[in-house]
Amino acid sequence: MAKPILFPLLFITTTVFLGFFISSAESRPPFACDPRNGLTRSLKFCRANLPIHVRARDLIGRLTLAEKIRLLVNNAAAVPRLGIQGYEWWSEALHGVSNVGPGTKFGGAFPGATSFPQVITTAASFNESLWVQIGRVVSDEARAMYNGGMAGLTYWSPNVNIFRDPRWGRGQETPGEDPVLAGKYAANYVRGLQSPTGIRLKVAACCKHYTAYDLDNWNGVDRYHFNARVSKQDLADTYDVPFKSCVVEGKVASVMCSYNQVNGKPTCADPDLLKGTIRGQWGLSGYIVSDCDSVGVMYDTQHFTATPEESAAAAIKAGLDLDCGPFLAIHTDLAVRRGLLAEADVDLALANTITIQMRLGMFDGEPSAQPYGNLGPRDVCTPAHQQLALEAARQGIVLLKNSGSLPLSTARHRTVAVIGPNSDVTVTMIGNYAGVACGYTSPLQGISRYARTIHQAGCSDVACDTNNLFGAAEVAAHEADATVLVMGLDQSIEAEFRDRVGLLLPGRQQELVSRVARASRGPTVLVLMSGGPIDVSFAKNDPRVSAIIWAGYPGQAGGTAIADVLFGTTNPGGKLPMTWYPQDYVAKVPMTNMGMRPSRGYPGRTYRFYKGPIVFPFGHGLSYTSFKHSLALAPTDLSVLLDTNLFATKNYSTLASNAIRVKHAKCDSLSSLFHIDVENTGNMDGTHTLLVFSTPPAGQKWSPNKQLIGFHRVHVIAGSKQRVKINIHACKHLSVVDEFGIRRIPMGSHSLHIGDLKHSISLQANLEGIKV
C-alpha cells in the first residue's frame, strides 16, 4: 500500500480525522453514543443489548445519502447530528503498531511501540503459537493507543501475498513463497490481532493485497498498469490459498483488493473475486477495502471505464465497501443520480463497515468502560513485550552455513572485528511498514556484550560504491580473534515500489567480504540482513568464510539476537521461507510472468515447481546440534470414501485422470495420524522445525514437485527424544489443483518426506464399501 495520490484540498478539509489526537494519557471521548449526550444515547443503534445487524440497519436508515457517501472513504466524515465522530480507517500493524497510515501517531505518552522482526523473518520460525502471541501483543498496544486517542482500531495488516519472485521489494512483508506457510501465518496472526470474544473484536485485521499482487516497479512496468495474467490453476493452487485461510480459518474482518488487474479486470471491480470468491465462497463476515487510491487508478490510469462515476459504480457493485482515497466520496453521488448505482448498494457497503465498527465496540459509549478499556501507556513497550520481540528474532534467524567455527567462544574469541554497512544499524532492522521502536540494540552493541569489539563500517552504506574504507576493515580483521561481517540490504535497495534488478550483494560488498576474509586472523562469519534472497554463492563456496547467517530484518532487538546466536546462547532453529536463487535465474524469468509451473524456456517458480540450480533451498536451516527422525506410527493406506449424494459412478469428471474431486469426497473421515520421534543426537539443547512435504503419484501433470503440508517446531534436550504428532488430511494435504482450477485427490501412492525420511501412503477410492 502506498500513500494515496494527492487528495483534493476541499475533500481533506471537510473530512478531518477525529479532529484531534490526544497527546497525553487521558482517555478519548466516545466515538459515538456518548452517554452524556441526551440527544443520541437512547437511539436504537446505541443500544448495546440489541443484535448488531439491527443496530446497523437503524443507523443506516437515519443517514442521508450525502452522509452515507462521506462514510465510504478511509477518512470518514463525522455525522454531528447523530453524535458520530469522524474516523480514520487506515492504520497499519504489520509487525508492530506502525505510523505509516494516517490513523496512528506517536508522541506524548506513546513515544513508540514494540517493533517485532519483519514478517519474512518471523515466518522463518515456522512457529504458529509465536505468530498468535505477536498478534496479541500488537493488538494490546494498538488498543492502548486507541484509548489514548493516538490510533484507530482497523489495521490493514497482514500482507499475505506469495513471495513469487525474489526481486520483489515487498517480499519482506510476506510470510514467504509457500501458500501453506503463508496461510498458516495469516490465520494465526489474525487470530492474535483480533482476539475475538464471541463476535466482539479487540482490533480488526485486514489481509492484503487480493490477488496475484507481487510486482511493484520492474523494468518499466508498475503495479498501477500491470495486468497479471493468471491461470485458474495458479489462482486456486497458489495465489488465493493464504487469503482463503485468512477468511475461513482466521475469520479476518477485512480483505484489501490490489492495484493490479487480474486477467484484464481491476481486482477492486471484479464481482467474481469480491462478491463471488471472498464473500460468497469463503464467507467473509466483514468489509472489503481498496488499496490506497486504487479506485482512482482504475479510472485515471487503467482507463477501465469511460467516466469516473462508472468506475465508482463498478467498484461498489462488485463488492467494494470502503475506498482508501477520495474517489468514492467525490463520484458516488453522480453514479446514484445517473442510475448506475442504487442507494441500496451504498447501504450494503455501509452495513459491512458499520458492523465491524460495532463489533469493535465503537458504538457502545465510553471506551474506558469496555473490554480493553483499561489498556494505556503502561501496556506499551512493556518488558514482556520487548522480550517477545527478542525471542521472535532469535527464532527467525537462520544458520545457512557452518564449517565448525560457530558458536564463537568468549574464552577464545575475546576480540571481535565487527565490520560492514549493517554492523551498527538500528532503523534498518525493522524493515518497512514499521513504527517507532521502543529502543534498539544494533549488532555491534549486541556483540559488545560478549567480547571487546573493533568496529569498521567498510562501506558508508549498503550501496558500497567505493572501497576506500576496505583497508581499515582488513586491518581490524587481522587484529581480532574473530571477524563478523554484517552485510546485506536495506530499504534503499528493496522496498515498496522498489523491486530489485538482481540478486547479488549491492556495489562492492562482495569484494569487501572476500578481502576481509583473506585478512582475518580468526574465523570469518557473514551475517546478512535482507528481506529477499541474495546470491552469496561466492561466500558459500569460500572456505575462508566459515559461517553464514541470515537475520532478515530482525526488529528492535535484532543485535542482541544475532549476538546470542553467534556465541551460542541461542541455538539457531530458523528455516528459510523462500528459495535462494542464483543470479542467472532472474535473467530467465521476467517478473511479469505469473506462471508458477515450468514451460518451454521458462523454469517455473518456487521450490514447488522450479528444479534448477539454487544457492540455498526453501526450508534450509542448520543447528549447533544434530537431529534424527524416526516414524513411530505411519499408516500405509487410506480409503477415500465418496459422498454418494454428490457422486455417481458414471461421473467421469470426478474420476478424471484417477483423481477425485475434493467436493465429492467425505473429507471429514479422510485423515491419518502420524507419530514422528525427533531425537537430539548432539550435545546441545536445540529447537527443531519438522517440515512435512508430500509428492503426488507419478504421472499427475498438474502436480508440484513436492509441497509443504505441515510443520511443527519442537524443543529437544540434548540426548533426549520428543514425539511429534501430525495429522495428514487427504483433502487438505494430498490434493492437487487441475488446469481448470478444480482441487482433486489423486489416487495411488503419495510420498511423504518427513525430515530425512520418506514414507509412502496409498489412496484408493471407495464408494459405499466398493472400491472404485
Secondary structure, 3 states (H helix, E strand, C coil): CCCCCCCCHHHHHHCCCCCCCCCCCCCCCCCCCCCCCCCCCCCHHHCCCCCHHHHHHHHHHHCCHHHHHCCCECEECCEHHHCECCEECCEECCCCCECCCCCCCCECCECCCCCCCCHHHHHCCCCHHHHHHHHHHHHHHHHHHHHCCCCCCEECCCECCCCCCCCCCCHHHCCCCCHHHHHHHHHHHHHHHHCCECCECCCECCEEEECCCCCCEECCEECCCCEECCCHHHHHHHHCHHHHHHHHCCCCCEEEECCCEECCEEHHHCCHHHHHHHHHHCCCCCEEEECCCHHHHHHHCCCCCCCHHHHHHHHHHHCCCEECCCHHHHHHHHHHHCCCCCHHHHHHHHHHHHHHHHHCCCCCCCHHHCCCCCCCHHHCCCHHHHHHHHHHHHHHCEEEEECCCCCCCCCCCCEEEEECCCCCCCHHHHCCCCCCCCCCCCHHHHHHCCCEEEEECCCCCCCCCCCCCHHHHHHHHHHCCEEEEEEECCCCCCECCECCCCCCCCCCHHHHHHHHHHHCCCCEEEEEECCCCCCCHHHHCCCCEEEEEECCCCCCCHHHHHHHHHCCCCCCCCCCCCCECCHHHHHHCCCCCCCCCCECCECCCHHHHCCCCCCECCCCCECCCCEEEEEEECCCEEEEEECCCCCCCCCCCCCHHHEEEHHHECHHHCEEEEEEEEEECCCCCEEEEEEEEEECCCCCCCCCCCEEEEEEEEEECCCCEEEEEEEEEHHHHCCEECCCCCEEEECEEEEEEECCEEEEEEEEEEECCEEC
